[in-house]
Amino acid sequence: MSIWHQLTMSVHTPARHRPKRKAWGIVVLCFALGLGLLMAPQAQAQSQAPDLPTYTGWLREAYAAAQRGDRLGLEDAATRLEAATSVRLPDGTDVPTDNRWLREALAAPAPDLSVIGARLGAILDALALPASAAPADARERLRAILAKPPFANSISDTPSWVSTFFDWLGRILESLFRPVGRVVAATGEPVAWVFAIGGALLLLLVIGYVLRGLRRNVARGVDAPDDPEAHLTAHSALEQASGLARGGDYRTAVRYLYLSALLRLDERNILRYDRALTNREYLERVHENPTLRAQLGAVVETFDRVWYGHLPIDATAFAAYERQVEALRSEG
């Protein structure tokens, strides 16, 4: 006779048999409590955040299933990804995650597995990006740069000679128009105003012409020493890179190697060098030449990681970059 049947019979059992049935009920209750205590650690373990390698492995399983069109496998991986509300990083911190989009995408009548796979691939690419190698005081350096001219120029920085010049100009115009006003008031003839206005306009034109010439001369004098790359050639940039590499400054040498490649392509009328263009815009300019785009893309990627990402580079890595740049320089 089953335990449940015995428990149900205890309701209709005479009073003399009820203590025995009650004992059976206590045994069943204790068994249930013990089973719950045994399963509690397992439930807690399942709710614990997965570590980063485990989470990345789930993403790869889902991505592979989406690539091969395996909806069942994708749904199985989606269940685990959706249940993971956070991921444990190597340093022990938990970061929140939200993969409800995957469950919503699979809930469609005809899920687009290619779109799901593309999004999973983008997540995997983002996780594979290296951590930033920027120095710890990068923000302080940026603030120091922005606090200096030309970024921090303001009206209060206006040179005193500018105010002096406008004061002088005001006095000249006042001395010019005051006698004219007196003559017009005495004679009633407005012709004097015509001559006065014409003379003032002529004076302003002369002053404007002089100031324009001064501005050009000052600009040439200021830009020349502060812009050493203004007159670079492919050969001079290559020499700069070699000298910097011999001195151990491989990071700056990478920059001059990259400039020498761009200038060389410009000299051969393959790609116009324009300092206003970004690296990605250079790649767009050569999209019709797959070979050149692949070579330039490899050079740009290394340059970005070293120059902007502060990726450490040694003599061996620099020599490999030199070979990449040389192949690009000889492209024609």
C-alpha positions, 0 to 999 in steps of 0.5 A, a space after each residue: 500500500 502506498 504512503 499517499 494511500 495510507 495518509 488519505 486513509 488516516 482521515 477515516 481511520 479510527 482514533 486508535 490507529 491515528 497515531 501510527 498514520 501520523 508517524 508516517 506523515 512525519 516521516 514523509 515530511 522529514 524526507 521532503 525537507 531533507 531532499 530540499 536541503 540536498 537540492 538547495 546547493 545545486 540550485 544555488 550553484 546553477 544561479 551563480 554567475 558563469 565565468 567569462 570563458 564559460 560564457 564565451 563558450 556558450 556564445 560560440 555554441 550559439 553562434 555555430 548553431 546559427 551559422 549552420 541553421 541548427 535552430 534546436 541547438 541555438 535554442 538550447 544555447 539561448 536558454 543558458 545565455 538568457 538564464 545568465 544575468 551576470 558574468 564573473 570576470 577574472 578579477 572576481 567582479 560581476 558584470 550584468 548581461 541581458 540576452 533577452 533579445 535572443 529569446 525574442 528573436 527566436 520567438 518569431 514565427 520564422 527567425 532570421 538565423 543569419 541576423 542572429 548569427 551576425 549579432 552573436 558574432 559581433 558580441 564575440 568580436 567585442 569580447 575578443 578586443 584587447 583591453 585598453 593599454 592607455 596610460 593611467 594618467 591619460 585623462 589628466 594629459 588630455 585635460 592639460 592639452 585642452 587647457 592650453 591654446 589654441 583650445 583654451 583661447 577666450 575673449 579675455 586672451 585678446 592681445 592688448 595691441 588689438 584694443 589699442 588699435 581699435 581705440 586709435 581707429 575710433 579716435 581717427 573716425 571721431 576727428 574726421 567726422 566732428 569737423 564735418 558735422 560742424 560744417 554741415 550745421 553751419 552751412 546746411 550743405 550735406 556735400 561734406 558728409 559725402 566726402 567724409 564718408 568716402 574718406 572713412 571708407 578709403 581709410 578702412 580699406 587701407 587698414 584692412 589691406 595692411 592687417 591682411 598682409 600682417 596676418 599672413 606674415 604672422 601665420 607663416 612665421 608661426 606655422 613653420 616651426 610648429 608643424 614639422 610634418 608640413 613639408 615631409 616627403 616619402 623619403 624624409 619620413 622614411 629617414 625619420 622612422 629609421 632614426 627614431 627606431 635606432 634610438 629605440 622610439 619605435 612608437 613614433 617610428 611606426 607613425 613616420 613609417 605609416 606617413 612614408 607609405 601614404 606619401 609614397 602612394 601619393 607620389 605615385 598617383 595611387 592615393 592622394 595624401 590629405 592630412 584631413 582624412 582619417 585612416 578609415 577614409 583612406 581605406 574607402 578611397 581604395 575600395 576598388 583595389 582589393 589587393 591595395 586595400 588589404 595591404 593598407 588595411 594591415 598597415 592601418 590596423 597595426 598603426 592604430 593599435 600602436 599609436 592610438 591603443 598604446 600597444 607595446 612594440 619591440 624591435 622584432 615587431 617593428 621589423 615586421 611592420 617595416 616589411 608590411 610598409 615596404 610591401 605597401 610602398 612598392 604597390 603599384 
